[in-house]
Amino acid sequence: MKNILYYLILIIPMIIGIWRYCIGIKSWINLILFILLPFILLICKFSYDLIKEKQNKIEKYSQEQRELTQDYKILNNEKNIEFLLQLAQEKSLFNEQENYQDAEAYLTEKFNLKQGELNNLLKENESRKDDLLRAALSYFISDDYNSSLLYFNKLLEDSNDPKKRVMAYSFKGEILLRILKLDESKKNSLDALEIFSNNNELLKNRVYAFELGRIYGNLGVIAKRENNLESAVFYYSKELHLFESLNEQFYRQYDFQMAKAHQKIYALYSGLNQSEKGYSNLIKAEKLLKGINHFKSGLFIDYANVLNSLGLYHVNKNAFDKADSFFLKALNVLPKINNEKERLRLQALTYSNVSQKEVNQFNLNKSHNLKQALNYSRKAKKVYLELKIYEDDNIEFQFGQSLGNLANILRYMGKYEESERTYKEVLVLRKKIAEKAPGFSSIKLADGYISYAMFLYDDLKKFDEAKEYAQKAILLYTPYIEVDPSLKHWINIANNIISNNN
């Protein structure tokens, strides 16, 4: 009925325009009635339909959330499992560095739970030992990974249900990745993928489709740590495409997941000195994160990381003013981050990046003063030392990068004794990290060896010791030449140090 009324309103002005022309009234009003007014009405109808479609998608998602929230207390209702899965998936989005109190507050707010209801829900479900998936998910949300693994393993022994098995394998893969058991994580994630490939109907459910995206992401992380560039790009791209598809179905509900996928693709290329290939991904990540209306602490963390990446990208392009603007934005975001550990980490990272910018300006123009570089580098070191209490490998890795920059600054300024001490600190840190997670960390250790070898050779004239470290660098670089051909440049420098008879 509404459509008939609309078409009548559309046709009547056209009829009037034709009638006026036929009886001899020649006026520009005829054109308005016959062409312009119907065209405007068509645009209005198209815009209305588009807005209505978006509203329906949002309402559909909101209704699902309301139904899950209403049903979550009914322990025998299958909706309870779906609700727990959504809680677990939301929890898994938080960076490992964020504490559980932040996640608990976010989950409580997102799912319209009263204070304490989340804990009550988890305790009730943990006690339901007859439903292994329910108990395993509750332990996962509570950060009790040992108990969660125990119940996921029991489920896999007892159940042939593909829905339950795919979730068990997927969440086991997530937990094992978090505790750095990469081979076991990979095996479980691939087992989950096999179930998805044999049960396509699972992807009709948004909760399971989301899980497939997370599996792709985890496999990408593992491939990256194995230095398998081709495989990592493949899995990250699959993750991105899946979340893009979900975002079309559920209006912009997956902007955050898409931004994270773009970030990971850029980080992969950047780590292998191919940042140009991933630059468009970085821009898209920044746009998506900036466009999300309601930031939680984790979003501010990711946004600050993206701003730092954009800053460094422009540093390497010698666009120093642009780099400064991104670093300033990152520093302005920091007060919005509630998690002290992450706020300090990002503060130290930004200080270190500003220092790197100053060093690049010096390398471009030797008359550039390094005083600011030294100032920011020492600020970064002071903050990183405050963070040592957390014993976090990610922070240790960044600290090693920052110290390497400090060692170079001291070298350029002729402070050789302090520079040598700092280079040795770098090598201790990078060796410790490389022993835990070989691959990309091994390349960074080799970078440390070659930098120290060049310092020993060119500045301290300790030729024998320089050759020793150059040889160590070659041994670490060699397995990764196929992945990153640019390493040949550093191998050539190392060979020059070794072959020189001075």
ZAPA-299627 format. One record per residue (C-alpha): x, y, z. Coordinates in pm, whole numbers, padded with zeros to 5 digits, always signed. Example, Ala and Ser with C-alpha at 12.3 -4.5 7.8 and 13.67 -1.06 7.14 Angstrom:
! residues 2
+01230-00450+00780/+01367-00106+00714/
//
This chain:
! residues 502
+00000+00000+00000/+00283+00238+00089/+00456+00162-00242/+00134+00232-00440/+00095+00566-00262/+00459+00652-00333/+00425+00577-00706/+00109+00787-00724/+00296+01079-00566/+00577+01021-00817/+00350+01003-01124/+00107+01288-01045/+00365+01572-01095/+00471+01411-01425/+00107+01399-01544/+00051+01760-01442/+00369+01866-01626/+00259+01686-01946/-00096+01827-01919/+00036+02183-01878/+00255+02141-02186/-00028+01994-02393/-00270+02283-02321/-00003+02530-02426/+00141+02645-02097/+00511+02661-02179/+00711+02724-01863/+01021+02602-01684/+00780+02479-01413/+00688+02197-01653/+01047+02070-01640/+01043+02080-01261/+00717+01884-01249/+00813+01635-01519/+01185+01570-01442/+01332+01741-01137/+01061+01667-00879/+01028+01293-00969/+01410+01265-00965/+01424+01417-00614/+01146+01181-00500/+01339+00881-00638/+01654+00985-00450/+01450+01031-00129/+01297+00685-00170/+01636+00526-00235/+01790+00700+00070/+01493+00600+00288/+01522+00235+00183/+01898+00238+00251/+01856+00388+00598/+01573+00146+00675/+01789-00151+00570/+02070-00037+00802/+01822+00019+01086/+01683-00332+01036/+02035-00481+01055/+02109-00290+01375/+01773-00387+01524/+01831-00752+01432/+02166-00748+01613/+02016-00563+01913/+01729-00811+01933/+01974-01102+01933/+02165-00938+02218/+01841-00880+02414/+01728-01240+02364/+02065-01377+02475/+02067-01149+02778/+01713-01251+02872/+01790-01621+02837/+02133-01642+02997/+02003-01747+03341/+01812-02046+03199/+02089-02302+03238/+01911-02576+03041/+01842-02345+02747/+02072-02384+02446/+02084-02004+02422/+02300-02011+02734/+02583-02180+02544/+02557-01927+02264/+02569-01645+02518/+02876-01795+02686/+03041-01827+02344/+02981-01458+02276/+03119-01367+02618/+03428-01580+02553/+03477-01434+02207/+03450-01077+02338/+03694-01165+02617/+03943-01304+02363/+03950-00969+02182/+04122-00801+02474/+04498-00765+02444/+04685-01010+02664/+04832-00713+02851/+04490-00593+02973/+04380-00712+03314/+04060-00907+03369/+03889-00630+03566/+03880-00420+03247/+03734-00712+03049/+03477-00789+03320/+03354-00428+03326/+03329-00422+02947/+03140-00754+02925/+02899-00649+03199/+02821-00324+03020/+02796-00473+02670/+02552-00747+02771/+02341-00532+03006/+02431-00736+03315/+02400-00600+03666/+02708-00580+03887/+02807-00928+04001/+02580-01110+03754/+02870-01205+03529/+03056-01378+03813/+02737-01552+03925/+02676-01673+03570/+03031-01810+03540/+03015-01986+03877/+02679-02143+03794/+02812-02273+03465/+03141-02396+03611/+02937-02614+03845/+02751-02771+03553/+03000-03053+03501/+02742-03244+03293/+02786-02986+03016/+03158-02981+02949/+03148-02697+02692/+02959-02470+02933/+03210-02536+03211/+03513-02501+02981/+03395-02165+02846/+03325-02033+03195/+03677-02125+03307/+03816-01958+02993/+03632-01632+03064/+03759-01652+03424/+04121-01683+03299/+04157-02030+03453/+04326-02178+03147/+04433-02506+03309/+04078-02594+03410/+03946-02476+03074/+04188-02704+02885/+04093-02995+03111/+03723-02963+03024/+03783-02900+02654/+03989-03221+02643/+03712-03414+02822/+03460-03277+02572/+03671-03397+02279/+03689-03744+02435/+03314-03764+02501/+03137-03576+02218/+03098-03618+01842/+02887-03303+01805/+03067-03088+01539/+02950-02762+01704/+03101-02855+02038/+03415-03009+01889/+03493-02709+01666/+03467-02478+01968/+03683-02706+02180/+03960-02718+01919/+03935-02345+01852/+03953-02233+02215/+04228-02484+02289/+04423-02327+02002/+04364-01981+02151/+04479-02084+02500/+04786-02272+02375/+04885-01971+02164/+04862-01748+02470/+05093-01976+02667/+05331-01999+02368/+05280-02368+02284/+05277-02288+01914/+05291-02639+01764/+05001-02761+01979/+04806-02442+01910/+04852-02486+01536/+04740-02849+01545/+04419-02767+01733/+04340-02469+01510/+04384-02683+01196/+04159-02952+01348/+03895-02682+01397/+03936-02569+01034/+03879-02925+00914/+03547-02943+01100/+03439-02611+00946/+03528-02739+00597/+03306-03047+00651/+03016-02853+00810/+02947-02540+00604/+02612-02487+00776/+02801-02371+01087/+02886-02046+00907/+02517-01951+00892/+02546-01875+01264/+02724-01546+01341/+02888-01688+01657/+03056-01973+01467/+03146-01753+01171/+03323-01518+01413/+03514-01816+01553/+03639-01911+01208/+03777-01558+01168/+03960-01586+01499/+04110-01921+01396/+04246-01766+01075/+04397-01486+01283/+04565-01726+01525/+04709-01933+01242/+04843-01611+01092/+05014-01524+01421/+05173-01870+01437/+05289-01851+01074/+05442-01510+01141/+05634-01645+01440/+05756-01929+01219/+05868-01666+00965/+05638-01816+00702/+05542-01494+00523/+05327-01650+00250/+05120-01851+00499/+05079-01556+00737/+04952-01328+00459/+04712-01603+00346/+04556-01650+00691/+04540-01279+00778/+04371-01208+00443/+04118-01487+00507/+04049-01339+00850/+03998-00991+00702/+03765-01111+00424/+03552-01307+00667/+03505-01009+00901/+03431-00785+00600/+03153-01026+00506/+03015-01027+00862/+03034-00647+00871/+02807-00627+00566/+02553-00858+00727/+02561-00694+01071/+02602-00323+01008/+02951-00219+01127/+02950-00457+01423/+03292-00590+01317/+03487-00268+01257/+03722-00351+01544/+03798-00701+01415/+03862-00562+01065/+04095-00296+01207/+04290-00563+01398/+04324-00774+01083/+04453-00472+00886/+04700-00398+01168/+04835-00751+01160/+04887-00745+00783/+05079-00419+00809/+05289-00541+01103/+05380-00851+00903/+05506-00654+00603/+05673-00393+00821/+05866-00657+01016/+06005-00787+00690/+06107-00440+00560/+05815-00430+00314/+05601-00167+00488/+05497-00011+00155/+05292-00323+00076/+05094-00291+00398/+05058+00087+00414/+04701+00087+00276/+04608-00164+00549/+04748+00069+00814/+04545+00364+00681/+04227+00152+00682/+04296+00037+01039/+04338+00398+01156/+04016+00505+00981/+03815+00216+01129/+03942+00270+01485/+03887+00645+01461/+03529+00584+01343/+03424+00358+01630/+03208+00577+01850/+03244+00412+02188/+03605+00330+02269/+03687+00079+02537/+04035+00083+02683/+04154-00181+02438/+04050+00030+02140/+04253+00324+02265/+04549+00086+02300/+04513-00029+01939/+04458+00327+01818/+04778+00446+01989/+04966+00152+01834/+04837+00241+01486/+04934+00608+01533/+05286+00499+01631/+05307+00275+01325/+05198+00563+01101/+05456+00786+01266/+05736+00535+01208/+05626+00479+00848/+05670+00851+00779/+06000+00857+00971/+06134+00599+00726/+06007+00817+00440/+06191+01118+00589/+05855+01295+00628/+05946+01414+00977/+05672+01675+01025/+05401+01416+00943/+05568+01171+01179/+05565+01431+01458/+05191+01486+01414/+05116+01113+01455/+05341+01078+01761/+05172+01381+01918/+04828+01227+01856/+04950+00902+02016/+05067+01089+02328/+04727+01262+02348/+04548+00925+02338/+04748+00782+02632/+04550+00951+02917/+04236+00772+02790/+04392+00429+02851/+04286+00294+03191/+04534+00008+03199/+04851+00147+03360/+05079-00118+03216/+04968-00055+02858/+04965+00321+02905/+05328+00315+03022/+05430+00072+02749/+05286+00298+02481/+05440+00604+02641/+05783+00439+02630/+05722+00321+02273/+05625+00671+02157/+05928+00829+02327/+06152+00571+02160/+05995+00637+01819/+06039+01013+01855/+06404+00943+01937/+06433+00726+01625/+06289+01013+01420/+06563+01242+01552/+06830+00983+01462/+06693+00955+01107/+06709+01332+01074/+07073+01314+01188/+07152+01041+00934/+07001+01261+00663/+07177+01575+00783/+07480+01534+01007/+07441+01890+01135/+07117+01792+01309/+07154+01803+01688/+07113+01466+01864/+07033+01620+02204/+06657+01562+02161/+06719+01204+02044/+06922+01128+02356/+06665+01299+02579/+06369+01098+02445/+06567+00773+02436/+06659+00810+02804/+06297+00894+02887/+06191+00573+02713/+06449+00367+02904/+06329+00510+03236/+05969+00407+03164/+06069+00061+03036/+06263-00001+03358/+05943+00076+03552/+05769-00192+03343/+06021-00469+03420/+05808-00583+03715/+05556-00725+03468/+05808-00970+03311/+05632-00934+02975/+05809-01066+02661/+05639-00810+02439/+05766-00524+02657/+06113-00683+02676/+06122-00701+02296/+06029-00334+02261/+06279-00242+02531/+06551-00418+02330/+06457-00212+02024/+06468+00109+02227/+06803+00025+02384/+06948-00049+02040/+06849+00301+01933/+07004+00448+02249/+07330+00259+02185/+07348+00406+01834/+07283+00760+01962/+07560+00730+02222/+07791+00597+01952/+07716+00890+01718/+07780+01132+02006/+08118+00973+02081/+08011+00835+02421/+08178+00503+02345/+08201+00356+02694/+07831+00406+02766/+07744+00293+02414/+07933-00035+02458/+07752-00108+02785/+07419-00038+02618/+07495-00261+02318/+07570-00546+02560/+07238-00487+02739/+07063-00511+02401/+07226-00844+02319/+07134-00995+02656/+06769-00896+02610/+06743-01010+02248/+06914-01342+02314/+06672-01415+02598/+06371-01341+02374/+06509-01533+02074/+06557-01845+02290/+06189-01834+02386/+06049-01753+02040/+06291-01806+01749/+06208-01663+01408/+06153-01290+01387/+06328-01251+01726/+06633-01430+01584/+06657-01173+01304/+06646-00894+01562/+06924-01065+01759/+07129-01082+01439/+07061-00708+01389/+07206-00652+01735/+07514-00860+01654/+07588-00675+01330/+07537-00331+01489/+07774-00422+01772/+08025-00571+01527/+08028-00248+01323/+08074-00044+01641/+08363-00266+01757/+08526-00255+01413/+08484+00110+01315/+08500+00290+01650/+08674+00072+01910/+08910-00097+01661/+08855-00433+01833/+08886-00628+01509/+08892-00986+01638/+08590-00934+01859/+08409-00758+01573/+08466-01058+01344/+08329-01292+01612/+07999-01101+01629/+07982-01064+01251/+08003-01444+01220/+07722-01484+01476/+07508-01246+01271/+07563-01445+00950/+07464-01772+01119/+07134-01621+01236/+07052-01433+00914/+07119-01721+00672/+06804-01934+00740/+06579-01633+00672/+06725-01498+00344/+06443-01650+00135/+06182-01483+00357/+06358-01146+00364/+06609-01096+00076/+06713-00757+00222/+06914-00951+00484/+07178-01012+00215/+07289-00649+00261/+07378-00713+00626/+07540-01047+00547/+07764-00864+00297/+07862-00610+00564/+07938-00896+00807/+08150-01071+00544/+08344-00748+00481/+08427-00726+00853/+08539-01089+00860/+08748-01072+00540/+08923-00744+00627/+09272-00818+00767/+09326-00492+00957/
//
